[in-house]
């Protein structure tokens, strides 16, 4: 994640923690893209998990959700991707070859029925 991205994460973290919103969050679900997992851990994770930790060690493994240190569990799901991509760098992204919105909506419905 870029330095601007981390700055935005820490600003959002201050807002979430300052507003006591964190007290009402039961589960954080994120896309498996690295930058989205970093954002989820940065905003909702234990501060000790943010610095120098492997983000994958904080994200609950597939089909397993656990809570650590009174922070909400963070779960990565493929159904949360905005668009289906094959690379973290979005190197296969072309504006004329995008996933149709209907397919994104169908994944959204599938995600809402995941439990």
C-alpha positions in Angstrom: 0.0 0.0 0.0 1.2 3.5 -0.7 2.2 5.9 2.0 -0.9 8.0 1.2 -3.0 4.8 1.5 -1.5 4.1 5.0 -2.2 7.7 6.0 -5.8 7.3 4.9 -6.0 4.0 6.9 -4.7 5.6 10.1 -7.1 8.6 9.7 -10.1 6.2 9.3 -8.8 4.1 12.2 -8.9 7.2 14.4 -12.4 8.0 13.3 -13.7 4.4 13.8 -12.1 4.1 17.3 -13.0 7.7 18.3 -16.7 7.2 17.4 -16.9 3.9 19.3 -18.2 2.3 16.1 -15.8 -0.5 16.7 -17.9 -1.5 19.7 -20.8 -2.4 17.3 -18.8 -4.2 14.6 -19.2 -8.0 14.9 -17.4 -9.1 11.7 -15.2 -7.4 9.1 -15.4 -9.0 5.6 -13.0 -7.9 3.0 -11.8 -8.8 -0.5 -8.6 -10.9 -0.6 -6.7 -8.2 -2.4 -3.7 -7.3 -0.3 -4.5 -3.6 -0.1 -8.0 -4.3 1.1 -6.8 -6.7 3.7 -4.2 -4.2 4.9 -7.0 -1.6 5.1 -9.2 -3.9 7.2 -6.4 -4.8 9.6 -5.3 -1.2 9.8 -8.7 0.1 10.7 -10.3 -2.8 12.7 -7.3 -4.8 13.9 -5.3 -4.6 17.1 -2.6 -1.9 16.7 0.1 -4.5 17.4 -1.1 -6.5 14.4 -0.6 -3.5 12.0 3.1 -2.9 12.6 5.5 -5.6 11.2 3.0 -8.4 10.9 2.1 -10.5 8.0 -1.5 -9.5 7.1 -2.3 -13.1 6.2 -1.6 -14.1 9.9 -4.4 -11.8 11.0 -7.0 -12.7 8.5 -9.1 -15.7 9.4 -8.5 -18.8 7.2 -11.2 -19.8 4.8 -14.3 -21.2 6.7 -12.8 -20.2 10.1 -13.7 -17.0 11.9 -12.1 -16.3 15.2 -11.9 -13.2 17.5 -8.6 -12.0 18.9 -8.1 -9.5 21.7 -11.7 -8.1 21.6 -11.3 -6.9 18.0 -13.8 -8.1 15.4 -12.7 -11.0 13.3 -11.6 -10.2 9.8 -12.6 -12.6 7.0 -11.4 -12.4 3.4 -13.9 -13.6 0.7 -13.5 -13.8 -3.0 -17.1 -12.8 -3.3 -16.1 -9.3 -2.1 -13.9 -8.4 -5.0 -15.2 -5.4 -6.9 -14.1 -6.9 -10.2 -12.5 -10.3 -10.8 -8.8 -9.8 -11.2 -5.9 -12.1 -11.6 -3.2 -9.9 -10.1 -2.6 -7.6 -7.2 -1.2 -5.0 -9.6 -4.3 -5.0 -11.8 -2.0 -5.6 -14.8 -4.7 -7.3 -16.7 -7.2 -4.5 -16.3 -8.5 -3.0 -19.5 -11.5 -0.6 -19.6 -13.1 -2.4 -22.5 -12.9 -5.9 -20.9 -14.5 -5.5 -17.5 -16.7 -7.8 -15.5 -20.3 -6.9 -16.2 -22.2 -5.2 -13.4 -24.8 -8.0 -13.5 -22.1 -10.5 -12.5 -20.9 -8.2 -9.7 -24.5 -7.9 -8.5 -24.9 -11.7 -8.7 -21.7 -12.2 -6.6 -23.1 -9.6 -4.1 -26.3 -11.6 -3.7 -24.3 -14.8 -3.4 -22.2 -13.1 -0.7 -25.2 -11.9 1.2 -26.4 -15.5 1.4 -23.0 -16.9 2.4 -23.8 -18.0 6.0 
